[in-house]
Amino acid sequence: MKLGNVGLIVSARTRSTRLPGKALLPLRGMPMILYLLRRLSPFAAGTVVLATTNLESDDRLADVVSKSGAEVYRGDENDLVARYVGAAEQYGFDTVVRATGDCPFIDAEFVTWCLGQAESLDAFDLATTKGLFPVGLDAEIYRAEVMTRLHKTDRLSAAQREHLTLFIYDHEDEFVVRRLQPRPAWAGCGNTFTVDTAADYEAACERAERFSSPMFSIAALIESEGMRGRRDAAELRE
């Protein structure tokens, strides 16, 4: 399936209820959102855009990202559907890769792998990593016109507008939803890599400190998790 003009849209805001301001918390010497964007910087198949809110509380987030050279789109705080549709329309995206700022360990290789699988499909409305990839190594790929069409209807609840693809998952009988397959080296890891809580953030800092550069592969990350687990088990036996 031809993907056309591809956009990688990363959503982030500072008014997180569980870990406020997490997008700007330091991860190996830089704000976590810039750590993620650095890992995504080799992505060559499309444009990377931060989609944040138009609230004053997100002015610093938008400024930090803009000064790094990345594109920024600002929109409604709670209507993520409207925010993503607006960003896709502004940049002329035919296909959108949805990522989130609380998944700092995805990288360009990961996104390119997912897009390659999506392109090989005969048809899809949504192609997702949910269920088969480790939690926190997440992406969703959808045709922009599908989200635009949903945005223009009155069928979406407030919760479905706040959670971008929830309506599609709730109505899989109406949409073509395809599950993407991870590389073998990415599968079989029961660890969670998303940053939702203070404990998650501490774990992310420890993971980032294992590497001298943010540009390590996901395979190396998962391998290091296994090594850490074996070391911890050995220490318990001593």
N, C-alpha and C positions, 0 to 999 in steps of 0.2 A: 504494500500500500504506500503510495507516495505521500510524504509528510509535508511537502512544501516548505514554507518559511517557519523555522522552528524557534521557539522561545523557551528559555529555562527561567521560570519565574519562582523566586524564593520569597516566601512570606515570612515576615518577622515584625514584632512590635515590642515595645518595652513594658507594656502594662500586663504582663503575664501574672496570673493570680498566684500560681504556685512558686514561681521564682522570678520576681519582678526584675526587669532590666537585664535578663540573662543574655540577650543578644550582644550586649556591650561588656559583659564580664570577660576578664582576660583569660585567654587560652594560649599558653606558651608565648606570652609577651604581646599579644594583640587581641583586640575585641573578638569575641567568638564569631561574630558575623563575618569579619574580615578573614579569620582563619578558614571558614568555610569557603568564602569567595576565592581565597588563594588556592584552595584545593580544586576549585572548579575552573580556575583561570586557563588551563590548557584546552578547555572545551571549545571546539572549533566548528561545531555543526549548527550553531545558532547564537543568539544574543542572550546574555544573562541579565536579568532585571530583578532588583529588590522591590517587592510590593509591600509597602508599609502603610500606616494610617496617616490621615491628615491631621491628627491631633498634635498639639504643641509638644506633648510629652515625647513624641517621636521625631522632633526636629533634629536632635543630636544624632540619632540613629541615621536619619536620612543624610545628614551632613557628613558623617564619618564615611558612609558608603560612597556618596557622591565624590568626596575628595580622593577616594581610592581609585577613581576612574570608572566605577561601575554605574550602570543606569539605575535610576530610582523612579518608581511610580508610587503616588500616594492616593489613597482612597478611603472609603468608609471603614471604620474600625470593626464593626460587627458583621457587615455584609461582605464576606470574603468572595462570594460569587461576583458581586458587582466590581470588586477590586481587581479580580483576575480578568474579568471580561474587559474592563477599562484598559488594563495594561496590554492585553492582547490586541485590542483595537488600536491603541496608540502606536504600537510597534509593528502592526500588520502581521501578526503571527497566525499561521494556519494550524499549527500543532503546538500545544503547550506541554512542557514538562513541569509538573508541579513538585517543588521541593520545599522544605521548611527550615527555618534558621536554627531550630533545635536539633537538627541532625548534622553536626559539624564534620562527620567523618565520611560522608559521601564525597565522591570526587569525579573528575571529568571522565575517567575510564568507566566508572560505574554508569554515568548518564549515557555515554556513548554506547555501552553494551545494551542498555535498556532500549535505546532508540533503534539499534540494529535489529533487535527482536521485533519491535513494533513495526518496523518497515517491512519485515518479512511476512507479516500477517496479511491475509487477504482482505480483512475488514475489522475495524474495532471502533467503539465509541470511547472506551476507556481501557488502557492497558496498565496493569498495576503490579507492583512487587509485593503487595500485602499477602501475608500468609506463607510465602516461600522463602523470602529473604529474612535475615536477622532483623529484629525490631530496631529501628533507628537507621537502617540502611534502606531508606524508603524513597520511592518516586512514583508518580502517577502521570501517565501520558494520555492526553485526550485531544480530540479534534476541537478546535476553538469554536467552530460553529455550533457544536453540541451545547457548550456552556452558554453561548450567546442566546441560543434558542430557549434554554431553561430560564435564563435571567429575565427574559421578556414575558414569561408566563406568570400566572398567579398561583402556581401549584406548590411552590417552595415554602416551607415553614421557616420561622426565624432560625431554628437550629440547623436546618438544611442550608440556609444562606451563610451561616457562620462556619459550617464545616463543608468545604468546597464540593466534595464529590459524594456527600452522604445521600443525596437524593438518588443518584445513579445506583449506589449499592442497595438502597431501599427498593429500587424498581428494576432489578436485573432482568426481569421478564420483558422490559421495554428497550433495553440497551444491550449492545454487544460488549461484554466485559471479558477481557482476556487476562490470564495470569502469566506474568513473565517468569522466566527461569533464571536463577542465579548461576554464575560460574561455579563449577565444583568447589573451588577454593573458598568461595564465600558462603557455602551452605553448611548446615550441620553445626552451627554455632548457636548456643542457647542464650548468649549474652544479649543485653539490651544496650544500644548505643545512643539512644535519644537522651536529651537533657531537659527534664521536666522539673526536677527537684534539686535541692542543695546536695543531696547524696549523689545524684546523677552528675552534677557539675564536678564534684570532687573526683568521681571516677573518670570523667572526661579529661580533667587536668592530669591525672596520673597516666592515662593512656597517651596523651600528647607528649608528656615528658619522656616517654620511652624512645622517642625518635628525635634526631637532631634537626629535622626539617619537617614542615607540615606536609610535604609531598610524598609521604610513604603510601604504599598501595593498601587497598583493603585486605588483600591476601596477607600482607605482612602484619596488619593490625590483628586479624583473626588468629594468625599463627602466634602472635605475642600473647593473645588471650590464653591460648592453650598452654604456652610456656609458663605464664603467670599462675595458671590453675595448678599445673604440676608442681611448681615451686611451693605454692601454698600448702598443697597436700603433703609434700615432703616435710615441710616445717611442722605440720601437725603431728606427723609420725615420730618426730624427734623427741 
